[in-house]
Amino acid sequence: MKFQVKTIRKGTGYVFMREEYFDISDQSLYLFLLLLNDGEHPIEYLIPATTWDNDSSNIFVYHSYKGKKSKPEYVLNISAKNIPQLERFKLENMITAI
């Protein structure tokens, strides 16, 4: 298993992984995400990279930036509305699934 680790503060809303370092066809690659909230234990998520290829929601997004200066990236849009949809990726749920 391979991991890309990201940390985000609650309310920030945007996590990205550069396409050149995050191969969504790699079934052994995961995003390990820590969601921080002041005074609380972090919420840990383990999200397979393949989710970006298989999910049609607006949470798992690809930005190609074709014709622009920025490099292509995969994005995880985090908002209060989207958090419940990430429940299935909480670390404790994913450990039993692996």
C-alpha positions as CSV (number, residue, x, y, z in Angstrom):
1,M,0.0,0.0,0.0
2,K,1.1,3.6,-0.8
3,F,-0.2,6.7,0.8
4,Q,-0.2,10.4,0.1
5,V,-0.9,12.2,3.4
6,K,-2.8,15.5,3.6
7,T,-4.0,17.6,6.5
8,I,-6.7,20.2,6.4
9,R,-8.4,22.4,9.0
10,K,-12.2,22.1,9.2
11,G,-13.7,24.9,7.2
12,T,-10.8,25.1,4.7
13,G,-12.6,23.0,2.1
14,Y,-10.0,22.2,-0.5
15,V,-7.3,19.4,-0.8
16,F,-5.4,18.7,-4.0
17,M,-3.0,16.2,-5.3
18,R,-0.9,16.9,-8.4
19,E,-1.7,14.4,-11.1
20,E,2.0,13.7,-11.7
21,Y,2.2,12.3,-8.1
22,F,-1.3,10.8,-7.7
23,D,-2.0,8.0,-10.1
24,I,-5.8,7.2,-9.8
25,S,-5.3,3.9,-11.7
26,D,-3.0,2.6,-8.9
27,Q,-5.2,0.3,-6.8
28,S,-2.5,0.3,-4.0
29,L,-2.5,4.2,-3.6
30,Y,-4.6,5.9,-1.0
31,L,-5.1,9.4,0.3
32,F,-4.7,9.5,4.1
33,L,-6.5,12.7,5.1
34,L,-6.5,14.2,8.6
35,L,-9.4,16.7,9.2
36,L,-8.4,19.0,12.1
37,N,-10.8,20.9,14.3
38,D,-9.6,22.9,17.2
39,G,-9.9,21.1,20.6
40,E,-10.9,17.8,19.0
41,H,-9.1,14.6,17.9
42,P,-8.5,14.7,14.1
43,I,-10.9,12.8,11.9
44,E,-8.9,10.3,9.8
45,Y,-10.0,9.3,6.3
46,L,-8.5,6.6,4.0
47,I,-9.6,7.3,0.4
48,P,-8.5,5.0,-2.5
49,A,-7.0,6.9,-5.4
50,T,-9.4,5.0,-7.7
51,T,-12.3,6.9,-6.2
52,W,-11.5,9.8,-8.4
53,D,-12.0,7.6,-11.4
54,N,-15.2,5.9,-10.1
55,D,-17.1,8.7,-8.4
56,S,-19.5,11.0,-10.2
57,S,-20.1,13.4,-7.2
58,N,-18.8,16.9,-7.0
59,I,-16.5,15.9,-4.1
60,F,-13.9,14.1,-6.1
61,V,-12.9,16.4,-8.9
62,Y,-10.2,16.6,-11.6
63,H,-8.9,19.9,-12.9
64,S,-6.9,19.6,-16.1
65,Y,-6.0,23.3,-16.3
66,K,-5.5,22.7,-20.0
67,G,-3.9,25.7,-21.6
68,K,-3.2,27.3,-18.3
69,K,0.0,27.7,-16.1
70,S,-1.2,25.3,-13.3
71,K,-0.4,21.6,-13.4
72,P,-3.3,19.1,-13.5
73,E,-4.6,18.0,-10.1
74,Y,-7.2,15.9,-8.3
75,V,-9.3,17.7,-5.8
76,L,-11.3,16.8,-2.8
77,N,-14.0,19.4,-2.1
78,I,-14.7,19.4,1.6
79,S,-17.7,21.3,2.9
80,A,-20.2,20.8,5.7
81,K,-22.6,19.5,3.1
82,N,-20.1,16.9,1.8
83,I,-18.7,15.6,5.1
84,P,-21.5,13.0,5.5
85,Q,-20.6,11.6,2.1
86,L,-17.1,10.9,3.3
87,E,-18.3,8.8,6.2
88,R,-17.6,5.6,4.3
89,F,-13.9,6.6,4.1
90,K,-13.4,7.1,7.8
91,L,-10.3,5.1,8.8
92,E,-12.2,2.8,11.2
93,N,-14.6,1.9,8.3
94,M,-11.9,1.4,5.8
95,I,-9.7,-0.8,8.0
96,T,-12.5,-3.4,8.3
97,A,-13.0,-3.2,4.5
98,I,-9.4,-3.8,3.5
